[in-house]
Amino acid sequence: MGLVSQAVYNGGRHVLGVIPKTDAQTDNRRDRGEVRAVSGIRQRKAEMARQADAFIALPGLLNVDGYYNSLLSFVDKAVDEGFVTPAARHTAVSAPTPQEFLSKVEDYVPIDDGSGLKLSWEMEQIGLTPKSDISR
């Protein structure tokens, strides 16, 4: 992640790092853009979701030379067998080149499968409070 954020920052683009407060004291990335400290991992994910247009997991599904074909086939089979919804599968965007990948991400439109499910890291939306014990 550090190399990607440094390259983006060096290219003149805005970089926002969201880190837990416990890591803020030792973080050495302040030369790569804005750093926002939050109380924990769940809040980190929620803040990233609020700030982002899309998430690209690296090495992600930039499917160079078909590297991820077997993973995509596995997920497609899970859809065929009813373990994964088509709408959930649609959230995984894949392409063989960076240009095609970015084009697909820019053109992406979510599928509303009528389930009413909302992908969210907001604790209140899933019925938890910051002091909830989810280990029960």
C-alpha positions as CSV (number, residue, x, y, z in Angstrom):
1,M,0.0,0.0,0.0
2,G,2.8,2.4,0.7
3,L,4.3,2.2,-2.8
4,V,0.9,2.8,-4.4
5,S,0.1,5.8,-2.2
6,Q,3.5,7.2,-2.7
7,A,3.2,6.9,-6.5
8,V,-0.3,8.5,-6.4
9,Y,1.0,11.3,-4.2
10,N,4.1,11.8,-6.4
11,G,1.8,12.0,-9.4
12,G,0.1,15.0,-7.9
13,R,-3.1,13.3,-6.8
14,H,-4.8,13.4,-3.4
15,V,-4.0,10.6,-1.0
16,L,-6.1,9.9,2.2
17,G,-4.8,7.4,4.7
18,V,-7.2,6.2,7.4
19,I,-5.5,4.6,10.3
20,P,-6.4,3.5,13.9
21,K,-5.3,6.0,16.5
22,T,-3.1,3.4,18.0
23,D,-1.0,3.4,14.8
24,A,-1.0,7.2,14.4
25,Q,1.9,7.7,16.8
26,T,4.3,5.5,14.8
27,D,3.0,6.2,11.3
28,N,5.7,7.5,9.0
29,R,3.5,8.2,5.9
30,R,2.7,11.8,6.6
31,D,4.8,12.7,3.5
32,R,2.3,10.9,1.3
33,G,-0.8,13.0,1.8
34,E,-3.6,13.4,4.4
35,V,-3.8,11.0,7.3
36,R,-7.0,10.7,9.3
37,A,-6.9,8.8,12.7
38,V,-10.0,6.9,13.8
39,S,-10.7,4.9,16.9
40,G,-10.5,1.4,15.5
41,I,-10.6,-1.0,12.6
42,R,-14.4,-0.9,12.2
43,Q,-14.4,2.9,12.1
44,R,-11.5,2.7,9.7
45,K,-13.5,0.6,7.3
46,A,-16.6,2.9,7.7
47,E,-14.5,6.0,7.0
48,M,-12.9,4.5,4.0
49,A,-16.3,3.5,2.7
50,R,-17.6,7.0,3.2
51,Q,-14.7,8.6,1.4
52,A,-14.2,6.1,-1.5
53,D,-15.8,5.9,-4.9
54,A,-14.5,2.3,-5.3
55,F,-12.1,-0.1,-3.7
56,I,-9.4,-1.9,-5.7
57,A,-7.8,-4.8,-3.9
58,L,-4.1,-5.2,-4.8
59,P,-3.0,-7.3,-6.5
60,G,-6.7,-7.3,-7.0
61,L,-8.6,-8.6,-9.9
62,L,-6.4,-7.1,-12.5
63,N,-6.4,-10.5,-14.1
64,V,-3.1,-10.4,-15.9
65,D,-2.5,-13.6,-17.9
66,G,-5.7,-15.1,-16.4
67,Y,-4.1,-15.5,-13.0
68,Y,-7.5,-15.2,-11.2
69,N,-9.5,-17.3,-13.7
70,S,-9.8,-20.2,-11.3
71,L,-10.9,-18.0,-8.4
72,L,-13.5,-16.3,-10.7
73,S,-14.7,-19.8,-11.8
74,F,-15.1,-20.8,-8.2
75,V,-17.2,-17.8,-7.4
76,D,-19.3,-18.3,-10.6
77,K,-19.9,-21.9,-9.5
78,A,-21.0,-20.6,-6.1
79,V,-23.5,-18.4,-7.9
80,D,-24.7,-21.3,-10.0
81,E,-25.3,-23.4,-6.9
82,G,-27.0,-20.6,-5.0
83,F,-24.3,-19.9,-2.4
84,V,-23.6,-16.4,-3.8
85,T,-26.1,-14.0,-5.3
86,P,-25.6,-12.7,-8.8
87,A,-25.7,-9.2,-7.3
88,A,-22.8,-10.1,-4.9
89,R,-20.8,-11.6,-7.8
90,H,-21.4,-8.5,-9.8
91,T,-19.4,-6.5,-7.2
92,A,-16.2,-8.3,-8.2
93,V,-14.9,-6.5,-11.3
94,S,-12.1,-8.2,-13.3
95,A,-10.1,-7.3,-16.4
96,P,-6.9,-8.3,-18.0
97,T,-5.4,-4.8,-18.5
98,P,-5.3,-1.7,-16.2
99,Q,-7.1,0.4,-18.9
100,E,-10.0,-2.1,-19.3
101,F,-10.2,-2.5,-15.5
102,L,-10.5,1.3,-14.9
103,S,-13.0,1.5,-17.7
104,K,-15.1,-1.2,-16.0
105,V,-14.8,0.5,-12.6
106,E,-15.9,3.8,-14.1
107,D,-18.9,2.2,-15.9
108,Y,-19.9,0.1,-12.9
109,V,-23.6,0.2,-11.9
110,P,-24.6,-2.0,-8.9
111,I,-27.4,-4.6,-9.4
112,D,-30.4,-4.2,-7.2
113,D,-31.5,-7.8,-6.6
114,G,-34.4,-6.7,-4.3
115,S,-32.9,-8.2,-1.2
116,G,-32.6,-4.8,0.4
117,L,-29.1,-5.7,1.6
118,K,-26.8,-2.7,2.0
119,L,-23.1,-3.4,2.3
120,S,-22.0,-1.1,5.1
121,W,-19.4,-1.0,7.8
122,E,-21.6,1.4,9.9
123,M,-22.0,-0.2,13.3
124,E,-25.4,1.4,13.9
125,Q,-26.8,0.0,10.6
126,I,-26.0,-3.6,11.6
127,G,-27.3,-3.1,15.1
128,L,-24.0,-2.7,17.0
129,T,-22.6,0.0,19.2
130,P,-18.9,0.7,19.8
131,K,-19.2,-1.2,23.1
132,S,-21.0,-4.2,21.7
133,D,-19.6,-7.6,22.5
134,I,-19.9,-9.5,19.2
135,S,-18.0,-12.5,20.5
136,R,-21.1,-14.1,22.1
